[in-house]
Amino acid sequence: MWVFVIILSVKREQMMVSVIIPAFNEEKGISKTLDSLLTQTHKAFEVIVVDNNSHDATIKVARKYQKKLSLRIVQEKKQGRGSARARGAMEAKGDILAYVDADTQVFKNWIEVIEKAFADKSVVAVTGPWRTNDVNHFTRWFLHTFQEHGQLPYRIWMGHFWLNGMNMAIHKSAYKKAGGFDEVLNAHEDIDLSNRLDPYGEIAYTPEMLVTTSARRYKNGLLRGLFSYQKTGIQKFVLRQRSVNLGNTR
């Protein structure tokens, strides 16, 4: 008797990634963000620029990339980070919602790293660290050190990692289950969503998912920059205020 063994090689199905870029008056930085997406090793992705009432040349700059990238530009009239991020999710066609800010550049394997993270079916979201080079050495050292060593105690305390808004990706199915971004929030909308995603699976932290971003909020002093985040954090998570607002740096 002959026994024939047929081995089938099954290629892992690639997930469609929607890269969402909220933008408010980012004419000076958004071209670098879009340039970094042009270099991606993984090519199956779309880009959605959400114009949040810019009154500079942000959209004019973005339009120059529509023939280079699968890029759409949408408008969100309600001002704020939560509403802009939510609008991008609503417009997205992908299985994965990947967020990067318009003053941020991704490394060439950014989308590839994201897709690998979601190969683990228990993962509902993934985030990574960021680096900056537009502030003084001490401020840069402090911010980088805080990121590297702050996630673990936070995870022990809260039971999950927090999502860095300028560098995160969320599975759309989990995003919907968690209720999406709170459109009222103009600060800490990323951490708020992290808390609501936790019951639905793992939030992964991947050091290889690295970006470079602007630390312009800290240019007038590290303590002043930290105070603005701490103040709104207390308002949201301690005082439980319904709406919080972190002022724009533009």
Summary of the structure (lengths in Angstrom):
residues: 250
radius of gyration: 18.9
end to end distance: 77.0
largest distance: 81.1
contacts: 792
relative contact order: 0.16
helix: 38%
strand: 20%
